[in-house]
Amino acid sequence: METVGIALLGVGTVGSAVVETVLRKGAEIGQREGITLEVRWGLARRVERVLAAGLPERAATTSIEPILEDPLVSVVVEAMGGEEPAATYMKRALEAGKHVVTANKEALSKHFAELVATARARNRALLFEASVGAGIPLMASLRQILTVNRIERIRGIVNGTTNFILTMMAEEGMAYHDALREAQRLGYAEPDPTADVEGYDAAYKLSILASLAAGTHIPPDRVDRRGITSVTPDQILDARARGGAVKLIAEAVARNGGWELRVQPVFVPGSDLLAHVRRNLNAIELTCDRVGSIVLYGPGAGPAPTAAALVADVLDAVRFGAALLPKLKGAS
Ligand code: HSE
């Protein structure tokens, strides 16, 4: 049986769920795949977090150095969130010969070309299924779709927190702040809710999807972005009375040889599938030149689905290495 050493960068809500997933599913995965997963390190500012996640004290580190120097670590799982130091740590991990798996849409969307190029130069995996749509197999689907198709449009609900808030306001008449607090309690929201409610999180995710579709890095500052804080309870109730809903829609359209990207709250009529996507669920419609329109739907936020995608990526990293890297024009 092969043992795969994992180092976890960040032991917050998602990082702890990765440890829990390995504990719960490790034996089953081991039997089926012939691979034992071993979480060797947990990087966190406070040792207590590492211990609370169920890891031993010897696994706790506040520095990345022992992880980079440990020859038994083959996969670094980045679950810190935020641009830095996450982006630098991922680059250094790849340079040290580790595969990298991440849920971090901000660092990835801003440093996509550089990270993909580093992974390719070092012949290592860089996998990010968990970064968009949590447990929805979006990246796996995109890899399959893009083998033959060209994607002409991406349109969807990619932020669970705002979708949860809008649903609670529409269906339960909840006040904005109460709905946000509930989303935070359920582990959907980012540590700083601004990223969710102002549409940054959706813009990062749209940038990643559009970069894959375009085959070139389209950074998040190319997204015309507006969040949900300006949406009034009246607009939400009025939309409901008309049989539709206000939704935060992320859309990327290929037009005149380029891509237009926007994130904004819009009225979605009841005849549109997206109007019926509730709570923390996400749905992404891909319009393709050969297969037509495909909608991928499922839990887009929450510790368990995100951790499931991360652990699945760990196994893919070991099995396929650099073979799953996206092929970017100009960058790799
Ligand atoms: N804060 C994010 C969301 C988490 O609510 O969708 C999942 O990426």
Boltz pocket constraint, residues with backbone or C-beta under 6 A from the ligand:
constraints:
  - pocket:
      binder: B
      contacts: [[A, 103], [A, 130], [A, 131], [A, 132], [A, 133], [A, 134], [A, 158], [A, 159], [A, 160], [A, 161], [A, 162], [A, 187], [A, 188], [A, 189], [A, 190], [A, 196], [A, 201], [A, 300], [A, 301], [A, 302]]
      max_distance: 6.0
